[in-house]
């Protein structure tokens, strides 16, 4: 089992389920939800170390969810993922402290590498700031 937890947030259910399954097959402790609201509810109940977050979703879009995650859980790293490349949303997401901004379709190996880099950064930042350590339950 992975030493860290990943939450995938995407309104495209087939993509979401496929990505979560593929991450789990690679021993990543991954869960998935289909909306920004569900992501925030999930994070209240079960912390995650890294969130892979779709930008374009009905209801709360990914930028709004990123903003709330960083307000409530500043130690959580967020990787924005979109099939609708937009320089504006990428710049805004990075300004809001997203770890990275990737464009679908993304190769699984590249995404896993970025997730691991985000987790490594989360560990270092947590140690330096004395904030909660990575999720362990």
Beta strands, then each sheet from edge to edge (+ up, - down):
strand 1: 5-9
strand 2: 29-33
strand 3: 50-54
strand 4: 77-82
strand 5: 100-103
sheet 1: 2+ 1+ 3+ 4+ 5+
end
